[in-house]
Amino acid sequence: MAQDRNDTTAAHRRREVAEAAATAFRLLPARRWEIPPSTASDLQPYRRLDTDPDTVERDLLKLVLTLVELLRQLMERQALHRVDQGDLSEEQEERIGATLMILHDRMSDLCARYDLTMDDLNLDLGPLGTLLPPGPE
């Protein structure tokens, strides 16, 4: 009896997830060739999620690296804020700086290993702009 209830709950949850995924895919912007010619010149092309089974591993790694880079940048900003406030000792500042530099180097190594650039990690959020702020010039 309890097992039947768990199976029903799990099936219901899977159905909810499938419906949410279907809704998300419907919300993705159309590719340029999917837009009627009369409006194609007015719109900028957007990056769209391609679900190619051959690139799923690379795409998943790209997503994970994007999240790690976002967290790294947030930690860096927080560290700079704490330094500006004088909350850290000189030793703590050195340790945080070294840690952030090592993390940045490891991110660069992983990007190079999988033939990605930091620009590849910067997701286009449409009208909101990009996820990550522009890098140093």
Number of C-alpha atoms within 10 A of each C-alpha: 6 7 8 9 10 11 12 12 12 12 12 12 12 12 12 12 12 12 12 12 12 11 11 10 12 10 9 13 15 13 13 15 9 9 13 9 10 7 9 14 11 8 9 10 14 14 14 12 10 9 9 9 8 8 11 12 11 13 16 11 17 22 16 13 19 21 16 15 19 17 12 17 16 12 14 17 12 12 19 15 12 13 15 10 9 11 12 14 10 11 9 13 17 12 12 17 15 12 13 17 14 12 15 15 12 12 19 14 13 16 18 12 9 11 10 17 14 17 11 14 22 20 15 15 12 14 6 7 11 13 15 18 10 10 7 4 3
